Amino acid sequence: MPKARVIPIDSRKRLEEVPPADIAEGGPAWDERVASAVGFLRRRITGDYEVDEFGFDPELTDSVLMAPLRPLFHSWFRVEVRGLENVPADGGALVVANHSGTVALDALMTQLALLDEHPAHRHLRMLGADLVFRTPFVGEISRKAGHTLACNPDAERLLRRGELVGVWPEGFKGIGKPFSERYKLQRFGRGGFVAAALRTSSPIIPTAIVGAEETYPMLANASWVARVLGLPYFPLTPTFPWLGPLGMVPLPSKWIIEFGEPIRTDALDPAIADDPMTVFDLTDQVRETIQQSLYQLLVSRRSVFGD
Amino acid sequence: MGRVVLVTGASRHLGGTLARRLAELPDVDRVVGVDVVPPSHDLGLADFVRADIRNPVIGHVLSSSEIDTVVHMGVIATPRQAGGRTVMKEINVIGTMQLLAACQKSSTMRKLVVKSSTSVYGSGPRDPAMFSEGMDPRDAPRSGWAKDNVEVEGYVRGFSRRRPDVTVTTLRLANIVGPRLTTAMTDYFSLPVVPTVLGHDARLQFVHEDDSIDAIIRATVDDVPGTFNVSGDGVLMLSQAIRRAGRATLPIAAPFMPAVGGMMRRMGVADFSSEQVRYLTWGRVVDTARMRSTLGFEPEYSTLEAFDDFVAARGLNSMLPPERAAAIEATVVDLLGRGGERSA
């Protein structure tokens, strides 16, 4: 009887690390895949995994939470990622992007783009509103996916630890704006993210996302329903809520995520983070940069849904 | 001349262990343990005085023994230990006031060490991921033990303003676990079916009972004024901790949690206070950088190791211990390997 093969079990193994022979046959052998799934299951059942202080669970994120987003990313939105070379392979950096599309799919797609497409497979640690963390299930999953509350102590702690931090300063104003105002950037918060970047001397990467606006075109806001449900807005789109659950299917717009040239802050004195004028100026500069890239991307875009 | 140390809460496990350990130190001349009930275990070289810190008699103990160091361990965590929440609050708050009043009068007093808890930061959805000592709570505790700790710390701050010549060290300890200690948390994880809050998974931190004693000894022996978070490294998710303890989970929607908690409290199976429920919903993590850099204390157990030590000592995870799970996994993989080779 032949001796059993020893199969390495590592669920974090990526496609790139799989021997070329396996790729030729269309991925790792089935028994290896099952073995890694058994290993994953064992670690989950016995609680044998590690999360960081923010509650980030890398194993769960890579193999479970991101999995349903991948078909959406590749087949549905056909996301084209540009300017990845502007995102450093290591060290702290702050990705700042426009927010749109009624639900925060744009943020999740950006996270997936950096995890799968960036050569260093970076985890984007996103900052979210407190409503996200207060909501059952959503808050739990967000923390496990590496997101944390948008507050300066958390942002600075992550940047100091050399993490890639993602922030959507428009917040609910951005995703909850009517379709008629698409690609018009809303007010950029209070500039807290700029102060965090200044204090930690981290570069700011202005990022423009095109395509998310058309996923759920919000024609109107049923504000009284929103008030009753305690939500920031309640969207009425051409399909939602008229078609029921079917109306929750996003329109298959073609997406482009473009990471712009980093705005460096390391030459500035971290103490100027306490100077509101400088913070406002820099916030405006970031906002203008993103708005300009959005316009350029829109001009070069031939159609909303086609390639 | 060595130190003369007074330890409050000496009849309980932690206070008693601390008194015994302190009495063995070479530069400590004498340790006096104080509590309202006689100690249930051996205090070693330490003396015991049965006295109530709620009573001004404590002042006589301080002056007659020429106490120079007071370690306040007398804050009670669960109503069951005290015989009701009213008594508990009285021991914690009035007791601390009386003790500090006596300390303020004392001419020999040089040092005060207070055992507090990270529960003073509260728990809520708007909390930063980690609390450092200088941060204020976003959702301050409104009741129970956590509130008592907040009040105790307030009196301690007042004391340190009035007696600047006394070195005051406050240790905010994370949940203490270990093989011998019984707390509301250890009771909770010992339940056969552990109720959790549906849709939430709290981040927890633990400190091992040995580490907590060592940290308090360090604060007692060295003169490091200030407030310090004390916890083992790393965090455990509540779901993860329950799995490591081999327990079954019973998720309960948040609105029903107080009713379930009240029922369990009445049945006497676990002490489920509203702050405990908040903690199990939102969790809490503290930054221990200052503990390392200024207090110079390095815990021996991480959060995970401390919890595992508790689980192993109680024999909780008998259904599927990690070794058996690993063996099952190896068997399955082994079978697969054979199957794969046969088909190839």
Interface residues (C-beta under 8 A of the other chain):
Chain A: P2 A4 R5 V6 I7 I9 A29 W30 D31 V34 A35 V38 G39 R42 R44 I45 T46 G47 D48 Y49 E50 V51 D52 E53 F54 G55 D57 D130 F133 R134 T135 P136 F137 G139 E140 R143 K144 T148 L149 C151 P153 D154 R157
Chain B: P125 R126 D127 P128 A129 M130 S132 M135 L198 G199 H200 D201 R203 G234 V235 L236 M237 S239 Q240 A241 I242 R243 R244 A254 G283 V285 L320 P322 A325 A326 I328 E329 V332 V333 D334 L336 G337 R338 G339 G340 E341
